[in-house]
Amino acid sequence: MDFKTDIENRIKIDFGEKSSEAFKILKAAIRKTDYLKTDRVIRCIIFLSEKSIEKLNQNIELATVDTRDVMYLAEYINREEFGSAKRVRDFNKVFEDSETNVMEN
């Protein structure tokens, strides 16, 4: 599995000396659960992981159960208030552009 350039760069920046471990974890998860391989899901997992290998594993597990969970958590704010959630990121786009011209789904 080859990752898009923005994903590779973000993993290297976020995980630093642990980036090779992060790559291995992500690739193993994608081999095991094929539907995790979309760029959007991968970006959401990385964003939510906050530079932590432990959180990376947790978010992969969450996405394995239902990818919509990581997309919702990564892309929306005000999630706690019923009917008030607002989409502020679109991880269909590269990291650098994910917060511009965001459309509600």
A tleap script that builds the chain and sets N, CA, C and O, in Angstrom:
source leaprc.protein.ff14SB
mol = sequence {
  NMET ASP PHE LYS THR ASP ILE GLU ASN ARG
  ILE LYS ILE ASP PHE GLY GLU LYS SER SER
  GLU ALA PHE LYS ILE LEU LYS ALA ALA ILE
  ARG LYS THR ASP TYR LEU LYS THR ASP ARG
  VAL ILE ARG CYS ILE ILE PHE LEU SER GLU
  LYS SER ILE GLU LYS LEU ASN GLN ASN ILE
  GLU LEU ALA THR VAL ASP THR ARG ASP VAL
  MET TYR LEU ALA GLU TYR ILE ASN ARG GLU
  GLU PHE GLY SER ALA LYS ARG VAL ARG ASP
  PHE ASN LYS VAL PHE GLU ASP SER GLU THR
  ASN VAL MET GLU CASN
}
set mol.1.N position { 0.850 -1.185 0.000 }
set mol.1.CA position { 0.000 0.000 0.000 }
set mol.1.C position { 0.882 1.230 0.000 }
set mol.1.O position { 1.694 1.431 0.904 }
set mol.2.N position { 0.720 2.027 -0.995 }
set mol.2.CA position { 1.423 3.304 -1.062 }
set mol.2.C position { 0.470 4.399 -0.621 }
set mol.2.O position { -0.688 4.434 -1.038 }
set mol.3.N position { 0.957 5.285 0.217 }
set mol.3.CA position { 0.149 6.387 0.701 }
set mol.3.C position { 0.371 7.613 -0.160 }
set mol.3.O position { 1.437 7.780 -0.752 }
set mol.4.N position { -0.633 8.471 -0.230 }
set mol.4.CA position { -0.505 9.742 -0.926 }
set mol.4.C position { 0.593 10.553 -0.232 }
set mol.4.O position { 0.874 10.348 0.949 }
set mol.5.N position { 1.196 11.459 -0.963 }
set mol.5.CA position { 2.314 12.248 -0.457 }
set mol.5.C position { 1.960 13.012 0.811 }
set mol.5.O position { 2.755 13.047 1.750 }
set mol.6.N position { 0.768 13.631 0.855 }
set mol.6.CA position { 0.413 14.407 2.046 }
set mol.6.C position { 0.271 13.511 3.275 }
set mol.6.O position { 0.581 13.928 4.392 }
set mol.7.N position { -0.195 12.288 3.068 }
set mol.7.CA position { -0.348 11.344 4.172 }
set mol.7.C position { 1.025 10.906 4.669 }
set mol.7.O position { 1.278 10.889 5.874 }
set mol.8.N position { 1.902 10.555 3.751 }
set mol.8.CA position { 3.269 10.168 4.131 }
set mol.8.C position { 3.958 11.282 4.909 }
set mol.8.O position { 4.565 11.040 5.952 }
set mol.9.N position { 3.859 12.499 4.394 }
set mol.9.CA position { 4.506 13.635 5.051 }
set mol.9.C position { 3.938 13.866 6.444 }
set mol.9.O position { 4.688 14.128 7.384 }
set mol.10.N position { 2.631 13.770 6.584 }
set mol.10.CA position { 1.996 14.008 7.889 }
set mol.10.C position { 2.424 12.944 8.901 }
set mol.10.O position { 2.678 13.261 10.064 }
set mol.11.N position { 2.502 11.698 8.468 }
set mol.11.CA position { 2.952 10.625 9.366 }
set mol.11.C position { 4.388 10.902 9.823 }
set mol.11.O position { 4.701 10.769 11.006 }
set mol.12.N position { 5.250 11.283 8.894 }
set mol.12.CA position { 6.646 11.568 9.240 }
set mol.12.C position { 6.756 12.733 10.210 }
set mol.12.O position { 7.547 12.688 11.152 }
set mol.13.N position { 5.965 13.776 9.982 }
set mol.13.CA position { 5.997 14.948 10.863 }
set mol.13.C position { 5.396 14.615 12.231 }
set mol.13.O position { 5.991 14.913 13.267 }
set mol.14.N position { 4.220 13.997 12.225 }
set mol.14.CA position { 3.512 13.731 13.483 }
set mol.14.C position { 4.208 12.699 14.358 }
set mol.14.O position { 4.262 12.858 15.578 }
set mol.15.N position { 4.737 11.653 13.755 }
set mol.15.CA position { 5.270 10.550 14.548 }
set mol.15.C position { 6.794 10.556 14.654 }
set mol.15.O position { 7.363 9.784 15.425 }
set mol.16.N position { 7.456 11.418 13.888 }
set mol.16.CA position { 8.900 11.574 14.004 }
set mol.16.C position { 9.645 10.255 13.964 }
set mol.16.O position { 9.505 9.486 13.013 }
set mol.17.N position { 10.434 9.990 14.991 }
set mol.17.CA position { 11.246 8.770 15.024 }
set mol.17.C position { 10.398 7.504 15.105 }
set mol.17.O position { 10.908 6.404 14.890 }
set mol.18.N position { 9.126 7.648 15.409 }
set mol.18.CA position { 8.227 6.491 15.449 }
set mol.18.C position { 7.406 6.359 14.163 }
set mol.18.O position { 6.467 5.565 14.102 }
set mol.19.N position { 7.760 7.135 13.144 }
set mol.19.CA position { 6.984 7.101 11.903 }
set mol.19.C position { 7.030 5.739 11.216 }
set mol.19.O position { 6.030 5.318 10.636 }
set mol.20.N position { 8.159 5.041 11.266 }
set mol.20.CA position { 8.204 3.718 10.625 }
set mol.20.C position { 7.261 2.754 11.337 }
set mol.20.O position { 6.642 1.902 10.700 }
set mol.21.N position { 7.152 2.886 12.646 }
set mol.21.CA position { 6.196 2.062 13.397 }
set mol.21.C position { 4.759 2.412 13.004 }
set mol.21.O position { 3.923 1.525 12.831 }
set mol.22.N position { 4.481 3.702 12.865 }
set mol.22.CA position { 3.142 4.143 12.462 }
set mol.22.C position { 2.793 3.603 11.072 }
set mol.22.O position { 1.675 3.136 10.853 }
set mol.23.N position { 3.741 3.665 10.136 }
set mol.23.CA position { 3.510 3.113 8.800 }
set mol.23.C position { 3.195 1.618 8.871 }
set mol.23.O position { 2.263 1.145 8.221 }
set mol.24.N position { 3.967 0.885 9.656 }
set mol.24.CA position { 3.753 -0.563 9.784 }
set mol.24.C position { 2.377 -0.871 10.363 }
set mol.24.O position { 1.682 -1.768 9.887 }
set mol.25.N position { 1.991 -0.127 11.385 }
set mol.25.CA position { 0.692 -0.337 12.021 }
set mol.25.C position { -0.440 -0.071 11.032 }
set mol.25.O position { -1.373 -0.866 10.920 }
set mol.26.N position { -0.354 1.046 10.320 }
set mol.26.CA position { -1.392 1.385 9.340 }
set mol.26.C position { -1.463 0.364 8.213 }
set mol.26.O position { -2.552 -0.071 7.840 }
set mol.27.N position { -0.326 -0.016 7.673 }
set mol.27.CA position { -0.313 -0.983 6.575 }
set mol.27.C position { -0.870 -2.331 7.015 }
set mol.27.O position { -1.602 -2.973 6.262 }
set mol.28.N position { -0.531 -2.765 8.223 }
set mol.28.CA position { -1.051 -4.038 8.734 }
set mol.28.C position { -2.564 -3.964 8.909 }
set mol.28.O position { -3.277 -4.913 8.583 }
set mol.29.N position { -3.047 -2.852 9.417 }
set mol.29.CA position { -4.490 -2.684 9.617 }
set mol.29.C position { -5.230 -2.697 8.282 }
set mol.29.O position { -6.314 -3.271 8.175 }
set mol.30.N position { -4.651 -2.070 7.277 }
set mol.30.CA position { -5.287 -2.014 5.954 }
set mol.30.C position { -5.279 -3.391 5.294 }
set mol.30.O position { -6.246 -3.769 4.632 }
set mol.31.N position { -4.200 -4.133 5.471 }
set mol.31.CA position { -4.170 -5.498 4.926 }
set mol.31.C position { -5.243 -6.365 5.582 }
set mol.31.O position { -5.877 -7.192 4.927 }
set mol.32.N position { -5.433 -6.164 6.867 }
set mol.32.CA position { -6.399 -6.950 7.633 }
set mol.32.C position { -7.840 -6.527 7.335 }
set mol.32.O position { -8.736 -7.366 7.239 }
set mol.33.N position { -8.051 -5.214 7.191 }
set mol.33.CA position { -9.391 -4.662 6.993 }
set mol.33.C position { -9.351 -3.742 5.781 }
set mol.33.O position { -9.047 -2.554 5.898 }
set mol.34.N position { -9.657 -4.296 4.632 }
set mol.34.CA position { -9.497 -3.616 3.347 }
set mol.34.C position { -10.210 -2.262 3.265 }
set mol.34.O position { -9.696 -1.338 2.634 }
set mol.35.N position { -11.373 -2.130 3.887 }
set mol.35.CA position { -12.133 -0.888 3.734 }
set mol.35.C position { -11.526 0.298 4.483 }
set mol.35.O position { -12.059 1.405 4.405 }
set mol.36.N position { -10.442 0.096 5.194 }
set mol.36.CA position { -9.734 1.208 5.839 }
set mol.36.C position { -8.822 1.947 4.865 }
set mol.36.O position { -8.279 2.997 5.208 }
set mol.37.N position { -8.646 1.420 3.664 }
set mol.37.CA position { -7.616 1.958 2.769 }
set mol.37.C position { -7.981 3.250 2.049 }
set mol.37.O position { -7.184 3.726 1.241 }
set mol.38.N position { -9.131 3.832 2.299 }
set mol.38.CA position { -9.440 5.095 1.616 }
set mol.38.C position { -8.619 6.230 2.220 }
set mol.38.O position { -8.344 6.242 3.420 }
set mol.39.N position { -8.240 7.164 1.389 }
set mol.39.CA position { -7.429 8.291 1.852 }
set mol.39.C position { -8.152 9.071 2.951 }
set mol.39.O position { -7.525 9.514 3.913 }
set mol.40.N position { -9.455 9.237 2.810 }
set mol.40.CA position { -10.228 9.983 3.808 }
set mol.40.C position { -10.139 9.314 5.179 }
set mol.40.O position { -9.877 9.982 6.179 }
set mol.41.N position { -10.351 8.027 5.229 }
set mol.41.CA position { -10.308 7.308 6.508 }
set mol.41.C position { -8.905 7.369 7.105 }
set mol.41.O position { -8.753 7.589 8.306 }
set mol.42.N position { -7.890 7.179 6.283 }
set mol.42.CA position { -6.508 7.230 6.767 }
set mol.42.C position { -6.182 8.616 7.329 }
set mol.42.O position { -5.574 8.725 8.394 }
set mol.43.N position { -6.581 9.663 6.624 }
set mol.43.CA position { -6.333 11.022 7.115 }
set mol.43.C position { -7.054 11.264 8.444 }
set mol.43.O position { -6.490 11.872 9.353 }
set mol.44.N position { -8.280 10.796 8.556 }
set mol.44.CA position { -9.034 10.961 9.803 }
set mol.44.C position { -8.345 10.241 10.958 }
set mol.44.O position { -8.229 10.790 12.053 }
set mol.45.N position { -7.897 9.036 10.718 }
set mol.45.CA position { -7.199 8.265 11.756 }
set mol.45.C position { -5.946 9.008 12.210 }
set mol.45.O position { -5.701 9.141 13.409 }
set mol.46.N position { -5.162 9.486 11.268 }
set mol.46.CA position { -3.917 10.195 11.604 }
set mol.46.C position { -4.225 11.478 12.370 }
set mol.46.O position { -3.586 11.772 13.380 }
set mol.47.N position { -5.194 12.232 11.894 }
set mol.47.CA position { -5.571 13.485 12.565 }
set mol.47.C position { -5.984 13.235 14.011 }
set mol.47.O position { -5.546 13.950 14.913 }
set mol.48.N position { -6.808 12.245 14.235 }
set mol.48.CA position { -7.300 11.942 15.584 }
set mol.48.C position { -6.225 11.363 16.492 }
set mol.48.O position { -6.355 11.410 17.715 }
set mol.49.N position { -5.176 10.825 15.910 }
set mol.49.CA position { -4.139 10.157 16.705 }
set mol.49.C position { -3.249 11.123 17.474 }
set mol.49.O position { -2.556 10.712 18.405 }
set mol.50.N position { -3.256 12.387 17.104 }
set mol.50.CA position { -2.536 13.426 17.835 }
set mol.50.C position { -1.090 13.037 18.159 }
set mol.50.O position { -0.609 13.241 19.273 }
set mol.51.N position { -0.416 12.474 17.156 }
set mol.51.CA position { 1.013 12.148 17.256 }
set mol.51.C position { 1.326 11.018 18.234 }
set mol.51.O position { 2.470 10.873 18.665 }
set mol.52.N position { 0.326 10.219 18.587 }
set mol.52.CA position { 0.478 9.150 19.569 }
set mol.52.C position { 0.247 7.781 18.931 }
set mol.52.O position { -0.792 7.550 18.312 }
set mol.53.N position { 1.206 6.879 19.081 }
set mol.53.CA position { 1.057 5.516 18.574 }
set mol.53.C position { -0.116 4.827 19.272 }
set mol.53.O position { -0.869 4.089 18.636 }
set mol.54.N position { -0.273 5.061 20.555 }
set mol.54.CA position { -1.391 4.472 21.299 }
set mol.54.C position { -2.729 4.927 20.722 }
set mol.54.O position { -3.633 4.116 20.516 }
set mol.55.N position { -2.848 6.223 20.465 }
set mol.55.CA position { -4.088 6.744 19.886 }
set mol.55.C position { -4.260 6.269 18.436 }
set mol.55.O position { -5.385 6.076 17.977 }
set mol.56.N position { -3.166 6.084 17.730 }
set mol.56.CA position { -3.237 5.548 16.376 }
set mol.56.C position { -3.911 4.174 16.411 }
set mol.56.O position { -4.826 3.904 15.633 }
set mol.57.N position { -3.456 3.322 17.308 }
set mol.57.CA position { -4.063 1.995 17.448 }
set mol.57.C position { -5.533 2.082 17.850 }
set mol.57.O position { -6.363 1.331 17.339 }
set mol.58.N position { -5.853 2.990 18.757 }
set mol.58.CA position { -7.240 3.152 19.196 }
set mol.58.C position { -8.138 3.602 18.046 }
set mol.58.O position { -9.256 3.109 17.891 }
set mol.59.N position { -7.648 4.528 17.254 }
set mol.59.CA position { -8.456 5.044 16.151 }
set mol.59.C position { -8.586 4.043 15.009 }
set mol.59.O position { -9.605 4.017 14.318 }
set mol.60.N position { -7.577 3.232 14.810 }
set mol.60.CA position { -7.694 2.147 13.831 }
set mol.60.C position { -8.775 1.177 14.284 }
set mol.60.O position { -9.602 0.742 13.483 }
set mol.61.N position { -8.765 0.843 15.560 }
set mol.61.CA position { -9.791 -0.058 16.104 }
set mol.61.C position { -11.184 0.540 15.947 }
set mol.61.O position { -12.126 -0.156 15.566 }
set mol.62.N position { -11.310 1.821 16.241 }
set mol.62.CA position { -12.587 2.511 16.089 }
set mol.62.C position { -13.051 2.479 14.629 }
set mol.62.O position { -14.221 2.216 14.352 }
set mol.63.N position { -12.145 2.743 13.713 }
set mol.63.CA position { -12.477 2.732 12.286 }
set mol.63.C position { -12.813 1.336 11.795 }
set mol.63.O position { -13.609 1.177 10.869 }
set mol.64.N position { -12.217 0.329 12.403 }
set mol.64.CA position { -12.495 -1.050 12.014 }
set mol.64.C position { -13.946 -1.413 12.327 }
set mol.64.O position { -14.588 -2.154 11.582 }
set mol.65.N position { -14.446 -0.887 13.428 }
set mol.65.CA position { -15.841 -1.137 13.807 }
set mol.65.C position { -16.773 -0.392 12.849 }
set mol.65.O position { -17.725 -0.972 12.327 }
set mol.66.N position { -16.494 0.900 12.621 }
set mol.66.CA position { -17.328 1.707 11.719 }
set mol.66.C position { -16.526 2.936 11.297 }
set mol.66.O position { -16.232 3.800 12.123 }
set mol.67.N position { -16.176 3.014 10.033 }
set mol.67.CA position { -15.359 4.130 9.544 }
set mol.67.C position { -16.050 5.483 9.738 }
set mol.67.O position { -15.385 6.514 9.841 }
set mol.68.N position { -17.365 5.475 9.786 }
set mol.68.CA position { -18.086 6.744 9.965 }
set mol.68.C position { -17.751 7.401 11.296 }
set mol.68.O position { -17.794 8.626 11.412 }
set mol.69.N position { -17.418 6.595 12.300 }
set mol.69.CA position { -17.082 7.158 13.611 }
set mol.69.C position { -15.847 8.052 13.530 }
set mol.69.O position { -15.866 9.172 14.039 }
set mol.70.N position { -14.778 7.577 12.900 }
set mol.70.CA position { -13.566 8.410 12.818 }
set mol.70.C position { -13.774 9.609 11.902 }
set mol.70.O position { -13.207 10.674 12.146 }
set mol.71.N position { -14.572 9.454 10.857 }
set mol.71.CA position { -14.837 10.583 9.973 }
set mol.71.C position { -15.608 11.672 10.722 }
set mol.71.O position { -15.303 12.857 10.594 }
set mol.72.N position { -16.597 11.265 11.494 }
set mol.72.CA position { -17.401 12.216 12.259 }
set mol.72.C position { -16.544 12.920 13.312 }
set mol.72.O position { -16.600 14.143 13.447 }
set mol.73.N position { -15.766 12.160 14.043 }
set mol.73.CA position { -14.932 12.749 15.094 }
set mol.73.C position { -13.867 13.690 14.532 }
set mol.73.O position { -13.560 14.714 15.143 }
set mol.74.N position { -13.309 13.352 13.386 }
set mol.74.CA position { -12.236 14.154 12.798 }
set mol.74.C position { -12.742 15.391 12.055 }
set mol.74.O position { -12.059 16.414 12.022 }
set mol.75.N position { -13.913 15.305 11.468 }
set mol.75.CA position { -14.366 16.366 10.577 }
set mol.75.C position { -15.382 17.328 11.184 }
set mol.75.O position { -15.626 18.392 10.616 }
set mol.76.N position { -15.973 16.984 12.314 }
set mol.76.CA position { -17.055 17.796 12.883 }
set mol.76.C position { -16.704 18.344 14.259 }
set mol.76.O position { -15.939 17.741 15.011 }
set mol.77.N position { -17.282 19.504 14.571 }
set mol.77.CA position { -17.204 20.079 15.914 }
set mol.77.C position { -18.631 20.186 16.456 }
set mol.77.O position { -19.597 19.950 15.731 }
set mol.78.N position { -18.752 20.538 17.717 }
set mol.78.CA position { -20.061 20.655 18.392 }
set mol.78.C position { -20.846 19.363 18.302 }
set mol.78.O position { -22.064 19.380 18.131 }
set mol.79.N position { -20.154 18.248 18.416 }
set mol.79.CA position { -20.796 16.940 18.267 }
set mol.79.C position { -21.682 16.595 19.456 }
set mol.79.O position { -22.618 15.807 19.324 }
set mol.80.N position { -21.394 17.179 20.614 }
set mol.80.CA position { -22.108 16.820 21.829 }
set mol.80.C position { -23.546 17.341 21.844 }
set mol.80.O position { -24.418 16.748 22.480 }
set mol.81.N position { -23.786 18.430 21.153 }
set mol.81.CA position { -25.096 19.055 21.158 }
set mol.81.C position { -25.920 18.522 19.991 }
set mol.81.O position { -25.566 18.723 18.829 }
set mol.82.N position { -27.019 17.843 20.307 }
set mol.82.CA position { -27.853 17.244 19.270 }
set mol.82.C position { -28.263 18.288 18.233 }
set mol.82.O position { -28.799 19.342 18.575 }
set mol.83.N position { -28.009 17.986 16.987 }
set mol.83.CA position { -28.388 18.864 15.892 }
set mol.83.C position { -27.465 20.045 15.669 }
set mol.83.O position { -27.721 20.860 14.783 }
set mol.84.N position { -26.391 20.161 16.453 }
set mol.84.CA position { -25.501 21.313 16.332 }
set mol.84.C position { -24.149 20.988 15.701 }
set mol.84.O position { -23.305 21.872 15.552 }
set mol.85.N position { -23.943 19.740 15.333 }
set mol.85.CA position { -22.657 19.360 14.746 }
set mol.85.C position { -22.420 20.149 13.461 }
set mol.85.O position { -23.322 20.335 12.645 }
set mol.86.N position { -21.182 20.604 13.309 }
set mol.86.CA position { -20.825 21.396 12.125 }
set mol.86.C position { -19.552 20.826 11.529 }
set mol.86.O position { -18.558 20.619 12.225 }
set mol.87.N position { -19.599 20.579 10.235 }
set mol.87.CA position { -18.421 20.058 9.540 }
set mol.87.C position { -17.437 21.191 9.287 }
set mol.87.O position { -17.777 22.204 8.677 }
set mol.88.N position { -16.202 21.002 9.771 }
set mol.88.CA position { -15.174 22.031 9.615 }
set mol.88.C position { -13.946 21.518 8.863 }
set mol.88.O position { -13.050 22.297 8.535 }
set mol.89.N position { -13.900 20.214 8.589 }
set mol.89.CA position { -12.796 19.619 7.831 }
set mol.89.C position { -13.363 18.644 6.807 }
set mol.89.O position { -14.421 18.049 7.015 }
set mol.90.N position { -12.654 18.492 5.718 }
set mol.90.CA position { -13.016 17.511 4.694 }
set mol.90.C position { -11.757 16.752 4.319 }
set mol.90.O position { -10.942 17.223 3.525 }
set mol.91.N position { -11.609 15.562 4.906 }
set mol.91.CA position { -10.403 14.789 4.662 }
set mol.91.C position { -10.444 13.980 3.370 }
set mol.91.O position { -9.614 13.094 3.164 }
set mol.92.N position { -11.409 14.282 2.498 }
set mol.92.CA position { -11.309 13.822 1.117 }
set mol.92.C position { -10.210 14.621 0.423 }
set mol.92.O position { -9.636 14.189 -0.577 }
set mol.93.N position { -9.937 15.785 0.977 }
set mol.93.CA position { -8.892 16.678 0.463 }
set mol.93.C position { -7.591 16.407 1.207 }
set mol.93.O position { -7.596 15.820 2.289 }
set mol.94.N position { -6.486 16.835 0.624 }
set mol.94.CA position { -5.188 16.695 1.294 }
set mol.94.C position { -5.218 17.488 2.597 }
set mol.94.O position { -6.023 18.406 2.756 }
set mol.95.N position { -4.336 17.127 3.524 }
set mol.95.CA position { -4.316 17.784 4.830 }
set mol.95.C position { -4.302 19.303 4.713 }
set mol.95.O position { -5.039 19.993 5.419 }
set mol.96.N position { -3.460 19.823 3.818 }
set mol.96.CA position { -3.283 21.268 3.696 }
set mol.96.C position { -4.559 21.987 3.277 }
set mol.96.O position { -4.740 23.160 3.601 }
set mol.97.N position { -5.446 21.300 2.561 }
set mol.97.CA position { -6.665 21.923 2.051 }
set mol.97.C position { -7.929 21.464 2.784 }
set mol.97.O position { -9.036 21.867 2.426 }
set mol.98.N position { -7.766 20.635 3.793 }
set mol.98.CA position { -8.922 19.997 4.425 }
set mol.98.C position { -9.862 20.965 5.151 }
set mol.98.O position { -11.021 20.630 5.400 }
set mol.99.N position { -9.379 22.141 5.487 }
set mol.99.CA position { -10.225 23.079 6.222 }
set mol.99.C position { -10.710 24.245 5.357 }
set mol.99.O position { -11.236 25.224 5.885 }
set mol.100.N position { -10.541 24.150 4.035 }
set mol.100.CA position { -11.010 25.207 3.150 }
set mol.100.C position { -12.197 24.725 2.329 }
set mol.100.O position { -12.232 23.588 1.859 }
set mol.101.N position { -13.167 25.617 2.168 }
set mol.101.CA position { -14.371 25.329 1.378 }
set mol.101.C position { -15.009 23.991 1.764 }
set mol.101.O position { -15.245 23.137 0.909 }
set mol.102.N position { -15.279 23.823 3.041 }
set mol.102.CA position { -15.860 22.594 3.554 }
set mol.102.C position { -17.377 22.644 3.352 }
set mol.102.O position { -18.043 23.591 3.769 }
set mol.103.N position { -17.893 21.628 2.719 }
set mol.103.CA position { -19.336 21.535 2.471 }
set mol.103.C position { -19.942 20.540 3.450 }
set mol.103.O position { -19.338 19.510 3.746 }
set mol.104.N position { -21.132 20.846 3.951 }
set mol.104.CA position { -21.856 19.913 4.820 }
set mol.104.C position { -22.316 18.732 3.996 }
set mol.104.O position { -22.733 18.884 2.848 }
set mol.105.N position { -22.239 17.551 4.592 }
set mol.105.CA position { -22.748 16.343 3.911 }
set mol.105.C position { -24.120 16.022 4.416 }
set mol.105.O position { -24.728 15.046 3.974 }
savepdb mol mol.pdb
quit
